[in-house]
Amino acid sequence: MRLYSDSELPVRPALEVAHGTTLASFAGPGSWYNGAERCEIVREARQARTSAGLQDDGGDEPVYADLSPVARRVARRVAISVDTLTRDFMEEALADGLSVDEYVEVVGVVSRAVNVDLFARGLGLPVRPLPLPTDQAPVRLRPSTACDEGAWVPTVPGGSRGGEEARRIYGSADPQAAPFIYRALSLCPDEAAGLVALGAAQYLEIKDFMDLDFTYEPTLSRPQYELLAARVSALHQCFY
Amino acid sequence: MLRASVEHAGGRVDLRALVDRKVDSGIAHGGTLLAFADATIGTDSQVLNSARDDLKRALSPGALVQAAAIVANFAMNDRAANALGIVLEAMFVRGSADFRQMLGIDRYPSASNTLRD
């Protein structure tokens, strides 16, 4: 069944596929958390957003798994308070026992979950249910090419420096295909690849970035695209 | 990319509209789009219902879907960017210097990741 079959609006198939894949990814293993823990991260984020009035439903599912208090704290803050995500906040989380890899995974899961939930809210639809978690174990592997590129956390470079991992995450060996927003989550490669895939389906593919006539929807121009994007980033006080 | 895309289309944009809703951006249906972005991010469901109807009526049902996709995508990107302290690429730092100060963008907490010295 189509993910948005309850909507009368013309949701592009690429959006349905990308969002269905995203929801399924939460129920499967990540780099450091298993499917039940990842679903619990989403549940925590949804509960925080519903309590804050930022979405109308979600977070009332039964508890999927135990999760450390610090992981819950990070999930809630990333979900509801984008403009307060400082380096001190991250350092406090690490001091309280979260590894930097786990921190990145929580940020990735919450960021992508908010994306899918906010899309539904924008269309006036309830949040999409999560699939049942699988029982596969997390990969527990850090990418070998991850290094300090200037972010607070190690990232996988684009191009040859990133090796095969870069090609898999960014879909290309061209360093120009890996802007920093694509690299942000790359300490957890599947999270980064998920963000790239959502961006390609919802905004544009990187190859179309400099094509200033590009749009997925003929009745919404590229300047109108960019106005929406810039306003959201201003509301979130996001310099990037 | 906002200014570049508007200039490419032969128009002009007043970037103050990004931080002051009373300012006309100069982009067709800009007010309707900004109202939808604000309402989708915000907490008032009734305001969002109105903003959604306005956008659908002013542009199209397809534009409403695409607008929701853009808003949601940047809500994701902003979380990842702010939580992980990534750095803005040099070409965009250079190309935005003139309006960042005017709009207060250089004072965002996340600006310190890029403007380190």
Contacts between the chains, C-beta under 8 A, distances in Angstrom:
chain1	res1	chain2	res2	distance
A	8	B	61	7.9
A	9	B	61	5.1
A	9	B	62	7.9
A	9	B	64	6.4
A	9	B	65	5.2
A	10	B	61	5.8
A	10	B	62	5.2
A	10	B	65	6.1
A	11	B	65	5.6
A	12	B	65	7.2
A	15	B	65	7.5
A	15	B	69	6.2
A	52	B	43	7.1
A	53	B	43	3.7
A	54	B	41	7.8
A	54	B	42	7.8
A	54	B	43	5.9
A	56	B	45	5.8
A	78	B	79	5.4
A	78	B	83	5.5
A	82	B	75	7.7
A	82	B	78	5.4
A	82	B	79	5.5
A	82	B	82	5.7
A	83	B	82	7.2
A	83	B	108	7.6
A	83	B	109	7.0
A	84	B	109	7.5
A	85	B	79	7.4
A	85	B	82	4.1
A	85	B	83	4.4
A	85	B	110	7.7
A	86	B	109	5.6
A	87	B	85	5.9
A	89	B	83	8.0
A	90	B	83	7.0
A	90	B	84	7.9
A	90	B	85	7.5
A	104	B	84	6.8
A	107	B	79	6.8
A	107	B	80	6.2
A	107	B	83	4.5
A	107	B	84	6.3
A	108	B	80	7.0
A	110	B	79	6.7
A	111	B	76	4.6
A	111	B	77	7.7
A	111	B	79	4.0
A	111	B	80	4.9
A	111	B	83	7.6
A	112	B	76	6.0
A	114	B	72	7.7
A	114	B	75	5.6
A	114	B	76	6.3
A	114	B	79	6.5
A	115	B	72	4.7
A	115	B	73	6.2
A	115	B	75	6.1
A	115	B	76	3.7
A	116	B	72	7.2
A	118	B	40	6.3
A	118	B	41	7.7
A	118	B	68	7.6
A	118	B	71	6.5
A	118	B	72	4.1
A	118	B	75	5.2
A	119	B	68	5.2
A	119	B	69	6.1
A	119	B	71	8.0
A	119	B	72	4.0
A	121	B	40	6.2
A	121	B	48	7.2
A	122	B	36	7.6
A	122	B	40	4.6
A	122	B	48	7.9
A	122	B	52	7.2
A	122	B	64	7.8
A	122	B	67	7.2
A	122	B	68	3.0
A	122	B	71	6.0
A	122	B	72	6.5
A	123	B	52	7.7
A	123	B	64	7.3
A	123	B	65	6.7
A	123	B	68	5.5
A	124	B	48	7.8
A	124	B	49	6.9
A	124	B	52	6.0
A	149	B	87	7.9
A	150	B	86	7.7
A	150	B	87	4.5
A	150	B	113	8.0
A	151	B	84	5.4
A	151	B	85	5.1
A	151	B	86	4.6
A	151	B	87	6.6
A	151	B	113	7.5
A	152	B	84	5.8
A	152	B	85	3.5
A	152	B	113	7.7
A	153	B	84	5.4
A	153	B	85	7.4
A	155	B	86	7.8
A	179	B	89	6.4
A	180	B	81	8.0
A	180	B	86	4.4
A	180	B	87	6.0
A	180	B	88	7.3
A	180	B	89	6.4
A	181	B	77	5.4
A	181	B	80	6.8
A	181	B	81	6.1
A	181	B	86	6.6
A	183	B	86	7.2
A	184	B	80	4.5
A	184	B	81	6.3
A	184	B	84	4.7
A	184	B	86	4.8
A	185	B	80	5.7
A	185	B	84	7.2
A	195	B	76	6.5
A	195	B	77	7.5
A	195	B	80	6.4
A	198	B	73	6.4
A	198	B	76	6.5
A	199	B	73	5.9
A	199	B	76	8.0
A	199	B	77	7.2
A	201	B	69	7.7
A	202	B	69	3.9
A	202	B	70	6.7
A	202	B	72	6.6
A	202	B	73	4.1
A	203	B	69	7.3
A	203	B	70	6.1
A	203	B	73	4.8
A	203	B	74	7.8
A	209	B	1	7.8
A	212	B	1	7.9
A	212	B	4	6.3
A	212	B	5	4.7
A	212	B	8	3.9
A	212	B	9	7.5
A	213	B	8	7.5
A	215	B	66	7.6
A	216	B	66	5.9
A	216	B	69	7.9
A	217	B	60	7.8
A	217	B	62	4.8
A	217	B	63	5.7
A	217	B	65	7.2
A	217	B	66	3.8
A	218	B	62	7.7
A	219	B	59	5.2
A	219	B	60	4.1
A	219	B	62	5.7
A	219	B	63	4.4
A	220	B	59	6.4
A	220	B	60	8.0
A	220	B	62	7.5
A	220	B	63	4.2
A	220	B	66	4.7
A	220	B	67	6.4
A	221	B	5	7.9
A	221	B	9	6.9
A	221	B	28	7.5
A	222	B	5	4.5
A	222	B	8	7.8
A	222	B	9	7.5
A	223	B	2	6.8
A	223	B	5	4.6
A	223	B	6	4.6
A	223	B	9	5.8
A	223	B	11	7.0
A	223	B	13	7.1
A	223	B	27	5.3
A	224	B	27	6.2
A	224	B	28	7.1
A	224	B	29	7.0
A	224	B	30	7.7
A	224	B	33	5.8
A	224	B	63	7.8
A	224	B	67	7.8
A	225	B	5	7.5
A	225	B	66	7.7
A	225	B	70	5.6
A	226	B	1	4.9
A	226	B	2	3.9
A	226	B	5	5.0
A	226	B	6	7.8
A	227	B	2	6.0
A	227	B	13	7.7
A	227	B	17	7.9
A	227	B	18	8.0
A	227	B	25	6.1
A	227	B	27	5.3
A	227	B	30	5.8
A	227	B	33	5.6
A	227	B	34	7.0
A	228	B	33	5.6
A	228	B	34	7.9
A	228	B	36	7.7
A	228	B	37	5.2
A	228	B	67	5.8
A	228	B	70	4.5
A	228	B	71	5.7
A	228	B	74	7.5
A	229	B	1	7.5
A	229	B	2	7.5
A	229	B	70	5.7
A	229	B	73	7.7
A	229	B	74	4.8
A	230	B	1	8.0
A	230	B	2	4.8
A	230	B	18	5.3
A	231	B	18	5.7
A	231	B	33	7.8
A	231	B	34	5.4
A	231	B	37	4.6
A	231	B	38	7.2
A	232	B	37	5.6
A	232	B	41	6.4
A	232	B	70	7.8
A	232	B	71	5.5
A	232	B	74	4.1
A	232	B	75	6.0
A	232	B	78	6.7
A	233	B	74	5.8
A	233	B	77	7.8
A	233	B	78	5.6
A	234	B	18	4.7
A	234	B	19	5.7
A	234	B	103	7.5
A	234	B	105	7.7
A	235	B	37	7.4
A	235	B	38	7.0
A	235	B	41	5.5
A	236	B	41	7.9
A	236	B	74	7.9
A	236	B	75	7.3
A	236	B	78	4.0
A	236	B	79	7.8
A	236	B	82	6.9
A	237	B	82	7.7
A	237	B	108	4.2
A	237	B	109	6.6
A	237	B	110	6.4
A	238	B	77	7.6
A	238	B	78	3.9
A	238	B	81	5.4
A	238	B	82	5.6
A	238	B	108	7.1
A	238	B	110	5.7
A	239	B	81	7.8
A	239	B	88	6.3
A	239	B	105	6.2
A	239	B	106	7.9
A	239	B	108	5.0
A	239	B	110	4.3
A	239	B	111	4.3
A	239	B	113	6.9
A	239	B	114	6.0
A	240	B	77	7.5
A	240	B	78	7.6
A	240	B	81	3.9
A	240	B	82	7.8
A	240	B	86	5.9
A	240	B	88	5.3
A	240	B	110	6.8
A	240	B	113	7.9
A	240	B	114	7.7
